[in-house]
Amino acid sequence: MEVLGLFFSGMFFVYVGLAIFIWVWWKSCSWLFIWFVEVSERYFKKNSWQEKLFLGTFVGLGGLASIYLFIYIFLMIAKDINS
């Protein structure tokens, strides 16, 4: 029974930490992704391959890179705290 209690309390803290991470990430990076979408709407025809390439490159890969950057920053902060 103690194992289940530890498991569920651990999962609760993991989800709370993930929610905080996503909130901070979105508040920090949303302006950039919204700007990329506005640029694509201004300069490319809707549903053209140029627009899809632009959005896939800058919004898709940029979003993935920003998530990895935030994880890297978190790990470096955690590493400094333990030292």
Wavefront OBJ file of the C-alpha trace (Angstrom):
o trace
v 0.000 0.000 0.000
v 2.890 2.357 0.733
v 4.260 1.769 -2.756
v 0.993 2.888 -4.343
v 0.900 5.997 -2.164
v 4.445 6.916 -3.163
v 3.690 6.216 -6.810
v 0.569 8.382 -6.922
v 2.105 11.237 -4.958
v 5.154 11.108 -7.238
v 2.950 11.204 -10.317
v 1.096 14.203 -8.881
v 4.353 16.116 -8.456
v 5.518 15.119 -11.941
v 2.312 16.472 -13.493
v 2.456 19.682 -11.457
v 6.096 20.183 -12.481
v 5.227 19.509 -16.117
v 2.345 21.991 -15.971
v 4.632 24.664 -14.506
v 7.259 23.929 -17.163
v 4.710 24.229 -20.000
v 3.270 27.447 -18.562
v 6.701 29.086 -18.266
v 7.698 27.851 -21.738
v 4.500 29.171 -23.333
v 4.722 32.567 -21.596
v 8.354 32.880 -22.711
v 8.098 31.702 -26.328
v 4.521 32.233 -27.517
v 5.209 35.733 -28.864
v 7.824 34.305 -31.247
v 5.581 31.560 -32.644
v 2.643 33.930 -33.048
v 4.942 36.341 -34.913
v 6.088 33.531 -37.255
v 2.461 32.678 -38.057
v 1.677 36.342 -38.754
v 4.680 36.557 -41.108
v 3.566 33.440 -42.965
v 0.037 34.810 -43.346
v 1.406 38.077 -44.676
v 3.926 36.749 -47.208
v 2.648 33.337 -48.359
v -0.523 32.098 -49.984
v -2.710 30.006 -47.680
v -1.932 26.249 -47.800
v 0.913 26.693 -50.273
v 4.027 24.557 -49.996
v 6.072 27.670 -49.179
v 3.859 28.434 -46.184
v 3.985 24.827 -45.004
v 7.766 24.769 -45.327
v 8.121 28.076 -43.462
v 5.801 27.054 -40.631
v 7.280 23.575 -40.370
v 10.794 24.923 -40.194
v 10.402 27.918 -37.917
v 7.380 27.037 -35.804
v 7.786 23.261 -35.722
v 11.540 22.914 -35.377
v 11.823 26.200 -33.490
v 9.276 25.008 -30.958
v 11.115 21.744 -30.509
v 14.440 23.555 -30.146
v 12.984 25.943 -27.569
v 11.681 23.019 -25.490
v 15.121 21.396 -25.572
v 16.681 24.739 -24.628
v 14.408 25.045 -21.587
v 15.228 21.470 -20.535
v 18.946 22.220 -20.916
v 18.628 25.397 -18.831
v 16.720 23.488 -16.153
v 19.374 20.771 -16.030
v 22.177 23.319 -15.769
v 20.384 25.094 -12.907
v 19.769 21.770 -11.159
v 23.423 20.828 -11.644
v 24.582 24.127 -10.103
v 22.281 23.677 -7.112
v 23.720 20.221 -6.368
v 27.335 21.445 -6.600
l 1 2 3 4 5 6 7 8 9 10 11 12 13 14 15 16 17 18 19 20 21 22 23 24 25 26 27 28 29 30 31 32 33 34 35 36 37 38 39 40 41 42 43 44 45 46 47 48 49 50 51 52 53 54 55 56 57 58 59 60 61 62 63 64 65 66 67 68 69 70 71 72 73 74 75 76 77 78 79 80 81 82 83
